[in-house]
Amino acid sequence: MTTAFFRTIILYFILMVGLRLMGKRQIGELEPSELVLTLIISDLAAVPMQDFGIPLVNGVFPIITLLCLSMLLSFFSLKSIRFRGLVCGHPTVIIREGKILQQNMARNRFTVDELLEQLRSQGYSDLAAVKYAVLETSGQVSVLPYTKASPVTPQVMNLEVKDDVTLPTLLINDGHVMSENLEASGYDGAWLEKQLRARRLTSPRQVFFLTVDEAGTVVCVAKEGAA
C-alpha cells in the first residue's frame, strides 16, 4: 500500500509538471501532437501505478523522454513556419463570402452537422449572416459575420464614448492578503486596513475577496457570517 501511495504521488507530480510545460491549453485547444502526447503519457503513467513488478523508473523515463520530445518540437515550431505547419497543420477557410467550401470541409472530414453546431455555439443560426468561417488547427471554428449581422458597437454608430474598461487586481483571496499584488498596485497595509475598517471588518481573514482597479474602485465581498 505504501509503495502504491508514493508511486502515485511521484507520477502525479511528474504529469503535472509535464502538462504545465505544454502551456495553458484546454482539451479542445490541444494541437494533434499535444493530444497524442497527453494520451500516451496517461497510459505510461497508469502501468507502473498498477503493476508493482515494473520498476518505477521504467514508467518515469519514457514520460520524461516524451516531454523532452514535446519541448523540442515546440522549439522547432517556434523557429520554423514550415515545420509548424507540418506538425500543427494550417487553418482552413470553410465559408468564404457566405459560400460553403465543400471540398475544404471534406478534406478536413468536417461535417455539416459539426459546422452548424459551431455556428450555433457562437450565436449564428443563419448561414446568410456568415461571411467567413475558418476551421482552426484546434478544431474550433472562427466566425466573421457580415457587417449587417455584427453586433452594434459605438464605433459603428460613430459615437464617442469614454474608455472605462479597467482590470481589477486581487488583493485578498479567501482571507489571504496577496502581498505582491498589493505592492504592485501602489498600496500598502495601512491603506488595506482602512478599506477593511470602512466596511466594518477587522481582519483580512473575514474577507472572501477584495479587488481594486486602476481607477481606485474597491470591490470587497466578506465571508458569510463575517460582517
C-alpha positions in Angstrom: 0.0 0.0 0.0 2.8 2.4 0.9 4.6 1.6 -2.4 1.4 2.4 -4.4 0.9 5.6 -2.4 4.4 7.0 -3.2 4.4 5.8 -6.8 1.1 7.6 -7.4 2.4 10.8 -5.9 5.6 10.8 -7.8 3.9 10.1 -11.2 1.2 12.6 -10.4 3.7 15.5 -9.9 5.7 14.4 -13.0 2.5 14.6 -15.1 1.5 18.0 -13.6 5.0 19.4 -14.4 4.7 18.0 -17.9 1.3 19.5 -18.5 2.5 22.9 -17.2 5.4 22.7 -19.7 2.9 22.2 -22.5 1.3 25.6 -21.7 -2.2 26.6 -20.7 -4.5 24.8 -23.0 -7.9 23.4 -22.7 -8.5 19.9 -24.1 -10.4 21.2 -27.1 -7.5 23.6 -27.9 -4.7 21.0 -28.0 -2.8 20.6 -31.2 -2.9 17.0 -32.6 0.7 16.3 -31.4 -0.2 17.6 -27.9 -3.3 15.5 -27.7 -1.4 12.3 -28.8 1.3 13.1 -26.2 -1.3 13.6 -23.5 -2.9 10.2 -24.3 0.4 8.3 -24.4 1.7 9.8 -21.2 -1.6 8.9 -19.3 -1.2 5.3 -20.5 2.5 5.2 -19.5 1.7 6.6 -16.0 -1.1 4.1 -15.4 1.1 1.0 -15.9 3.6 1.5 -13.0 0.8 2.6 -10.8 -1.0 -0.7 -11.2 1.9 -3.2 -11.7 4.3 -3.1 -8.8 6.5 -5.6 -10.6 7.6 -2.9 -13.0 10.3 -0.6 -11.7 9.1 3.0 -11.3 12.0 4.2 -13.5 10.6 2.2 -16.4 7.5 4.4 -16.3 9.2 7.7 -15.5 11.9 7.5 -18.1 9.5 7.2 -21.1 7.4 10.1 -19.8 10.4 12.4 -19.4 11.6 11.4 -22.9 8.2 12.3 -24.4 8.1 15.6 -22.6 11.6 16.4 -23.8 10.5 15.5 -27.3 7.4 17.8 -27.0 9.6 20.7 -25.9 11.9 20.0 -28.8 9.0 20.0 -31.3 7.7 23.3 -29.7 11.2 24.8 -30.1 11.4 23.9 -33.8 7.8 25.1 -34.3 8.7 28.5 -33.0 11.8 28.7 -35.2 10.3 27.3 -38.5 7.0 28.2 -40.0 7.2 25.2 -42.4 7.9 22.8 -39.6 5.0 24.3 -37.6 2.6 23.8 -40.5 3.8 20.2 -40.8 3.2 19.4 -37.1 0.2 21.5 -36.4 -1.4 21.9 -39.8 -2.9 25.1 -41.2 -6.2 26.9 -40.6 -8.7 26.2 -43.4 -11.4 28.5 -44.7 -14.7 26.6 -44.9 -17.0 29.6 -45.6 -15.9 32.4 -48.0 -18.2 35.3 -48.9 -21.1 33.3 -47.5 -20.4 30.3 -49.6 -19.6 26.9 -48.0 -16.4 25.4 -49.4 -17.4 21.8 -49.5 -14.1 20.5 -50.8 -12.2 22.1 -47.8 -14.8 20.6 -45.4 -14.4 17.1 -47.0 -10.6 17.4 -46.9 -10.7 18.0 -43.2 -13.5 15.5 -42.6 -15.7 18.2 -41.2 -19.4 17.6 -41.5 -22.3 19.9 -42.0 -23.7 19.0 -38.5 -20.4 20.0 -36.9 -20.3 23.3 -38.8 -23.9 24.2 -37.8 -23.1 23.2 -34.2 -20.1 25.5 -34.2 -22.0 28.4 -35.7 -24.9 28.0 -33.2 -22.5 27.9 -30.3 -21.3 31.4 -31.4 -24.8 32.7 -31.9 -25.3 32.3 -35.6 -28.2 30.2 -36.7 -28.4 31.7 -40.2 -25.6 30.9 -42.7 -26.5 34.0 -44.6 -25.1 36.1 -41.8 -21.6 34.5 -42.0 -19.1 36.0 -44.4 -16.1 33.9 -43.4 -15.6 30.8 -41.2 -12.2 29.4 -40.5 -11.5 25.9 -39.2 -8.6 26.4 -36.8 -5.9 23.8 -36.1 -7.5 23.2 -32.7 -10.8 22.1 -34.4 -12.6 25.3 -33.4 -14.3 27.4 -35.9 -13.7 31.2 -36.0 -16.7 33.1 -37.4 -16.5 36.6 -39.1 -20.1 37.8 -39.9 -21.2 40.3 -42.4 -21.2 43.8 -41.1 -25.0 44.0 -41.1 -25.1 40.9 -38.9 -22.4 42.1 -36.5 -23.3 43.4 -33.0 -23.7 47.2 -32.9 -20.7 48.9 -31.3 -20.1 52.6 -30.6 -17.5 52.6 -33.4 -20.1 51.5 -35.9 -22.5 54.2 -34.6 -19.7 56.8 -34.7 -20.2 57.6 -31.1 -17.6 59.0 -28.8 -17.5 57.0 -25.6 -15.3 57.2 -22.5 -12.9 54.3 -22.1 -13.9 53.0 -18.7 -12.5 49.4 -19.0 -10.3 48.6 -16.1 -8.5 45.5 -14.9 -9.2 44.6 -11.2 -6.2 43.3 -9.1 -6.9 40.7 -6.5 -5.6 41.9 -3.1 -7.3 39.5 -0.7 -8.1 35.9 -1.8 -10.2 33.9 0.7 -8.8 35.6 3.7 -5.2 35.7 2.5 -3.5 39.0 1.6 -1.8 39.0 -1.8 1.3 41.0 -0.8 2.9 41.1 -4.3 -0.4 42.4 -5.8 -0.8 44.9 -3.1 2.7 46.3 -3.7 2.3 46.3 -7.5 -0.9 48.3 -7.2 0.9 51.0 -5.3 -0.9 50.4 -2.0 0.3 49.3 1.5 -1.0 47.6 4.5 -2.3 50.8 6.1 -4.5 51.5 3.1 -5.8 48.0 3.2 -6.7 48.2 6.9 -8.5 51.5 6.2 -10.6 49.8 3.5 -11.5 47.0 5.9 -12.5 49.4 8.7 -14.7 51.3 6.3 -16.6 48.0 5.8 -16.7 47.2 9.5 -14.2 44.3 9.1 -11.3 43.8 11.5 -9.2 41.2 9.7 -8.4 40.1 6.1 -9.5 36.6 7.3 -13.1 37.9 7.2 -12.8 38.8 3.5 -13.7 36.3 0.8 -12.1 38.5 -1.9 -11.1 42.2 -2.4 -10.1 43.8 -5.6 -9.0 47.3 -6.7 -8.8 48.6 -10.3 -6.8 51.3 -12.0 -9.5 53.9 -11.2 -9.2 53.0 -7.5 -12.6 51.3 -7.3 -12.6 48.7 -4.5 -14.8 45.7 -4.5 -15.0 43.8 -1.3 -17.0 40.6 -0.5 -17.0 39.5 3.1 -17.2 35.9 4.1 -20.6 34.7 5.0 -21.3 35.5 8.7 -18.2 37.7 9.0 -19.8 41.1 8.6 
